[in-house]
Amino acid sequence: MVFPGLGHFVVGRWGRGLLLALSLTAMFVLGLVMNGHIFTPIAEVKLSYVYTVLNMGMGLPYFLCLATGFGFTPQDAMQTAEYGNTFLAVTGALNLLAAMDAFDIAIGRKQ
């Protein structure tokens, strides 16, 4: 979960790891290009906690944005902002699923 595809590289699934690394990183960048923003928890908005966890699921790219402050400003007036938000959330969710897949491969539950 540190970087997309890293778990698959560790277990020797180079093709799957490369596919995940390229596609999830591209989705993350596209989400930012479409003016999506990275969520932070807001006490009054309970759904913001879900989006925050999904954004954090991306791993290193999320923390690089956190360190630089890039991508945290909402761009609600932009027409593509909701698509960008969705891309960012789905990217984190897919990276979490990829980490679980790599774990299943590592323990022998899946080939």
Rosetta blueprint (number, residue, H / E / L):
1 M L
2 V L
3 F L
4 P L
5 G L
6 L H
7 G H
8 H H
9 F H
10 V H
11 V L
12 G L
13 R L
14 W H
15 G H
16 R H
17 G H
18 L H
19 L H
20 L H
21 A H
22 L H
23 S H
24 L H
25 T H
26 A H
27 M H
28 F H
29 V H
30 L H
31 G H
32 L H
33 V H
34 M L
35 N L
36 G L
37 H L
38 I L
39 F L
40 T L
41 P L
42 I E
43 A L
44 E L
45 V E
46 K L
47 L H
48 S H
49 Y H
50 V H
51 Y H
52 T H
53 V H
54 L H
55 N H
56 M H
57 G L
58 M L
59 G L
60 L H
61 P H
62 Y H
63 F H
64 L H
65 C H
66 L H
67 A H
68 T H
69 G L
70 F L
71 G L
72 F L
73 T L
74 P L
75 Q L
76 D L
77 A L
78 M L
79 Q L
80 T L
81 A H
82 E H
83 Y H
84 G H
85 N H
86 T H
87 F H
88 L H
89 A H
90 V H
91 T H
92 G H
93 A H
94 L H
95 N H
96 L H
97 L H
98 A H
99 A H
100 M H
101 D H
102 A H
103 F H
104 D H
105 I H
106 A H
107 I L
108 G L
109 R L
110 K L
111 Q L
